[in-house]
Amino acid sequence: MSTRKASATWEGDLQAGKGSFTGETGTLSGAFTVGSRFGADAGTNPEELLAAAHASCFSMALSAGLSQAGHPPKSISTTAACTIEKVGEGFEITSMKLTLKASVPGLDQAGVEKFADAAKAGCPVSKALAGVPISLEVLPG
């Protein structure tokens, strides 16, 4: 079993305030504001962090599935796009889109798509996002 921790602080009211976070290893940290979440201000936001986690997890799950089947990948590049929208009185993450480009010797596009679909369904972050529609586009490698 593995448990990872991160902490976040927020100072001030929602509109003028600011926040920061740090992961327990010290290699992940950043600042966030309302402007970095919903606008173009410098800083990060929870959706960007969630997208990074999903792209990383999916890539690792795909590599594991391919390797276990005897098709170790040459490269896997995944982009995740996490969308947050106003729904009713609040906000919700309404979709996650994974875009994959992979180079897998010995597998054609259909073969890569088969393994990618399995990785999308099986990676732990996908499972944690079970209430969010997750789409997958596999680009030619």
C-alpha positions in Angstrom: 0.0 0.0 0.0 1.2 3.5 -0.8 -0.2 6.7 0.6 0.9 10.1 -0.7 0.3 13.5 0.9 0.1 17.1 -0.2 -1.0 20.1 1.7 -2.6 23.4 0.7 -3.1 26.7 2.4 -5.4 29.6 1.4 -5.1 33.2 2.6 -7.8 35.8 2.3 -11.2 35.8 0.7 -12.0 33.9 -2.5 -11.7 36.7 -5.0 -8.5 38.5 -3.7 -6.9 35.6 -1.8 -4.1 33.3 -2.8 -3.2 29.7 -2.1 -0.2 27.4 -2.3 0.4 23.7 -2.1 3.3 21.4 -1.6 3.7 17.6 -2.1 5.3 15.6 0.7 8.4 14.9 -1.4 9.1 18.6 -2.0 9.3 18.1 -5.8 5.7 19.4 -6.4 4.6 22.8 -5.3 2.8 25.8 -6.7 0.6 28.8 -6.2 -3.0 29.3 -7.2 -5.6 32.0 -7.2 -9.1 32.5 -8.6 -7.5 34.1 -11.6 -5.2 31.1 -12.3 -8.1 28.7 -11.9 -10.7 30.6 -14.0 -8.7 33.1 -16.0 -5.2 33.5 -17.5 -3.3 34.6 -14.4 0.0 33.0 -13.6 -0.1 30.0 -11.3 -1.7 26.5 -11.4 -5.1 25.1 -10.3 -6.7 21.9 -9.1 -7.8 20.9 -12.7 -4.3 21.2 -14.1 -3.0 19.1 -11.3 -5.7 16.5 -11.8 -5.0 16.5 -15.6 -1.3 15.9 -14.8 -2.1 13.1 -12.5 -4.4 11.4 -15.0 -2.0 11.7 -17.9 0.8 10.2 -15.8 -1.3 7.4 -14.4 -2.8 6.5 -17.8 0.7 6.5 -19.4 2.0 4.2 -16.7 -1.0 1.8 -16.9 -0.7 1.7 -20.7 3.0 0.9 -20.5 2.4 -1.8 -18.0 -0.4 -3.4 -20.1 1.7 -3.3 -23.3 4.8 -4.6 -21.6 3.0 -7.5 -19.9 1.6 -8.5 -23.3 5.1 -8.5 -24.9 4.8 -5.1 -26.6 7.0 -2.8 -24.6 6.4 0.8 -25.9 9.1 2.9 -27.4 7.3 6.0 -26.2 4.0 7.2 -24.8 2.9 10.8 -24.8 -0.4 11.6 -23.2 -2.2 15.0 -22.8 -5.1 15.2 -20.4 -7.6 18.1 -20.6 -9.7 18.6 -17.5 -12.8 20.8 -17.9 -14.5 22.6 -15.0 -17.8 24.4 -15.7 -20.5 26.2 -13.7 -23.4 23.8 -13.1 -26.3 25.1 -11.2 -25.1 27.1 -8.2 -21.6 25.6 -8.1 -18.8 24.2 -10.3 -18.2 20.7 -11.5 -15.5 18.9 -13.4 -17.6 17.9 -16.4 -15.1 16.0 -18.6 -11.6 14.7 -19.0 -10.1 14.1 -22.4 -7.0 12.0 -22.9 -5.1 12.3 -26.1 -2.5 9.7 -26.8 0.4 9.3 -29.2 2.4 6.1 -28.7 5.1 4.3 -30.6 4.7 0.6 -30.0 6.8 -1.6 -32.3 4.8 -4.5 -33.6 1.4 -3.1 -33.0 -0.9 -1.3 -35.5 -3.3 1.6 -34.6 -6.1 -0.8 -33.7 -3.8 -2.7 -31.4 -2.7 0.4 -29.6 -6.3 1.5 -29.3 -7.2 -1.8 -27.7 -4.5 -1.5 -25.0 -5.3 2.3 -24.5 -9.0 1.5 -23.9 -8.0 -1.0 -21.2 -5.6 1.4 -19.6 -8.2 4.2 -19.6 -10.6 1.9 -17.8 -8.1 0.4 -15.4 -5.8 3.2 -14.3 -6.5 4.3 -10.7 -7.1 7.9 -11.5 -9.7 6.9 -14.1 -11.4 4.8 -11.5 -11.3 7.8 -9.0 -12.9 9.9 -11.7 -15.7 7.4 -12.2 -18.4 10.2 -12.2 -16.7 12.2 -14.9 -17.0 11.4 -18.6 -13.5 10.4 -19.9 -12.9 10.4 -23.6 -9.8 9.0 -25.4 -8.3 10.0 -28.7 -5.5 7.8 -30.0 -3.3 9.6 -32.6 -1.2 7.7 -35.0 2.2 7.0 -33.5 
